[in-house]
């Protein structure tokens, strides 16, 4: 289940009433992401801090720390994201490809929030692997936008949308990619493609909370483009 466009109430209804400590950790991170999308940043931080405390008592797979670090980055908290990365490194087995992928993915996310876009592109070039491919391409696209190359960004976003991704990191990109495609398409004057991407996004999330900012943005931009076409 993806909860970046769910409400905290939806998350509570979905999660089982009796949870293991590992399930409780996952529930806290999912709920935090829902709260961030709803604009309840302080409550989201409380959930993430609780998840981080709980993690110290568990023997978690490194991927769980990638999810935690990514959520902290959504709050703009690079320091706690770096702490999650350090915990990930302490638990990873360097020879395991899946561990290496989540490590480099979180490192790239952190770099994208701090470093010049050219450095981010260079770092992302070393990140390969199916489970990290959509997030990698999404980060590539964002870096290309920052460098003023919307055509290259559009190619990365479009390719990422064609990937099938399990896990929170893949689901996160699945939510955002139509908006990224639409933005890049607008920048290079592809109004028809931008409208299609906004429409896809709104169709996929027609049952989501109508007050969420992403939905408001998509509706407003789609309406603006449709008005421009009619003129």
C-alpha positions in Angstrom: 0.0 0.0 0.0 1.3 3.5 -0.9 0.4 6.2 1.6 2.0 9.3 0.3 -1.5 10.4 -0.8 -3.4 8.6 1.9 -4.7 10.2 5.1 -3.5 9.1 8.6 -6.9 7.7 9.2 -6.7 5.5 6.1 -3.3 4.2 7.3 -4.8 3.3 10.8 -7.6 1.4 9.2 -5.3 -0.6 6.9 -2.7 -1.6 9.5 -3.5 -4.7 11.6 -4.6 -4.0 15.2 -2.0 -6.5 16.6 1.5 -5.8 15.3 5.0 -7.1 15.8 7.6 -4.5 16.7 8.8 -4.6 13.1 5.2 -4.0 11.8 5.0 -1.1 14.3 8.1 0.4 12.9 6.7 0.2 9.3 3.4 1.6 10.5 5.1 4.6 12.0 7.0 5.4 8.8 4.0 5.0 6.6 1.9 7.2 8.9 4.6 9.8 9.0 4.6 10.0 5.2 0.8 10.4 5.2 1.1 13.2 7.7 3.8 14.9 5.6 1.5 14.8 2.6 -1.3 16.2 4.7 0.9 19.1 6.0 1.1 17.9 9.6 4.9 18.1 9.8 5.3 18.2 13.6 3.2 15.0 14.0 5.1 13.4 11.2 8.5 14.2 12.9 7.2 12.6 16.1 6.3 9.4 14.3 9.7 9.2 12.6 11.5 9.9 15.9 9.5 7.1 17.5 10.4 4.8 14.6 14.1 5.7 15.0 14.0 4.9 18.7 12.2 1.6 18.0 14.7 0.7 15.3 17.5 0.7 17.9 15.8 -2.3 19.6 15.4 -4.3 16.4 17.6 -6.1 13.9 16.3 -4.4 10.8 17.3 -5.0 7.2 19.2 -2.0 5.8 16.3 -1.2 3.5 14.2 -0.1 6.5 16.7 2.7 7.1 16.5 3.9 3.5 12.7 4.3 4.1 13.4 6.2 7.3 16.0 8.5 5.8 13.9 9.2 2.8 11.0 10.3 5.0 13.3 12.6 7.1 14.4 14.2 3.8 10.8 14.9 3.0 10.8 17.0 6.2 14.0 18.7 5.1 15.9 17.1 8.0 19.3 16.1 6.5 20.9 15.5 9.8 18.5 12.7 10.8 18.7 11.3 7.2 22.4 11.1 7.6 21.9 9.3 10.9 19.7 6.8 9.2 22.4 6.3 6.5 25.0 5.6 9.3 22.7 3.0 10.8 22.1 1.5 7.3 25.9 1.2 6.8 26.4 -0.4 10.2 23.9 -3.2 9.2 24.8 -3.7 5.6 26.8 -6.5 4.1 28.9 -4.8 1.4 28.9 -7.9 -0.8 25.1 -8.0 -1.0 23.8 -6.2 -4.0 20.5 -5.2 -2.5 22.2 -3.7 0.5 24.6 -1.7 -1.8 21.6 -0.4 -3.8 19.7 1.0 -0.8 22.9 2.5 0.6 23.7 4.3 -2.6 20.1 5.3 -3.1 19.9 7.0 0.3 23.3 8.6 -0.2 22.1 10.0 -3.6 18.9 11.3 -2.0 21.0 13.1 0.7 23.4 14.5 -1.9 20.5 15.7 -4.0 19.5 17.9 -1.1 22.9 19.3 -0.5 25.2 19.2 -3.5 25.4 20.9 -6.9 23.3 19.0 -9.6 26.4 18.0 -11.5 27.8 16.1 -8.5 24.5 14.4 -8.1 24.5 13.2 -11.7 28.0 11.8 -11.2 27.0 10.0 -8.0 23.8 8.6 -9.6 25.8 7.1 -12.4 27.1 4.5 -10.1 23.7 3.4 -8.8 22.2 0.5 -10.8 19.8 -2.3 -9.9 16.2 -3.0 -10.5 14.9 -2.2 -6.9 16.5 1.3 -7.1 15.9 2.1 -10.7 12.8 4.3 -10.6 14.1 6.4 -7.6 17.5 6.7 -9.4 15.9 7.9 -12.6 13.6 10.3 -10.7 16.6 11.8 -9.0 18.5 12.0 -12.3 15.5 13.8 -13.8 15.4 16.3 -11.0 19.1 17.0 -11.3 18.8 17.5 -15.1 16.0 20.0 -14.4 18.3 21.9 -12.1 21.0 21.9 -14.8 18.5 23.4 -17.3 18.0 20.3 -19.4 14.3 19.6 -19.3 14.4 17.3 -22.3 16.9 14.9 -20.5 14.8 15.2 -17.4 11.6 14.2 -19.3 13.4 11.2 -20.7 14.4 10.0 -17.2 10.9 10.6 -15.7 9.2 8.8 -18.6 11.5 5.8 -18.4 11.0 5.6 -14.6 7.2 5.5 -15.1 7.7 2.3 -17.2 9.5 0.5 -14.3 7.7 -1.8 -12.0 8.8 -1.2 -8.4 8.2 -3.0 -5.2 8.9 -1.4 -1.8 8.3 2.0 -0.4 11.0 3.7 -2.5 9.4 2.4 -5.7 5.9 3.4 -4.6 7.0 6.9 -3.7 8.3 7.5 -7.2 5.1 6.0 -8.7 3.1 8.7 -6.9 5.2 11.6 -8.0 6.4 10.6 -11.4 3.3 11.8 -13.4 3.7 15.3 -11.9 7.4 15.3 -12.7 6.6 14.2 -16.3 4.0 16.9 -16.6 6.4 19.6 -15.3 9.2 18.7 -17.6 6.8 18.4 -20.6 5.5 21.9 -19.9 9.1 23.3 -19.9 9.8 22.0 -23.4 6.3 23.0 -24.7 4.7 19.5 -24.8 1.3 20.7 -23.6 -0.5 17.5 -24.8 1.9 15.2 -22.9 1.7 17.4 -19.8 -2.1 17.3 -19.8 -2.1 13.5 -20.2 0.3 13.1 -17.3 -1.8 15.4 -15.0 -5.0 13.5 -16.0 -3.3 10.1 -15.3 -2.3 11.4 -11.9 -5.8 12.6 -11.0 -7.4 9.4 -12.3 -5.1 7.2 -10.2 -5.8 9.3 -7.1 -9.5 10.1 -7.6 -10.3 8.6 -4.2 -7.6 10.4 -2.3 -8.2 13.2 0.1 -9.2 16.1 -2.2 -7.4 18.7 0.0 -3.9 17.3 -0.5 -1.6 19.8 -2.1 -0.5 17.4 -4.9 -4.0 17.0 -6.1 -4.7 20.7 -6.0 -1.6 21.4 -8.0 -2.5 18.8 -10.7 -6.0 20.2 -11.0 -4.9 23.8 -11.2 -2.2 23.1 -13.8 -4.4 20.9 -15.9 -7.1 23.5 -15.9 -4.6 26.2 -16.9 -3.3 24.1 -19.8 -6.9 23.3 -21.0 -7.8 27.0 -21.0 -4.7 27.8 -23.0 -5.6 25.2 -25.6 -9.2 26.6 -26.0 -7.8 30.0 -26.7 
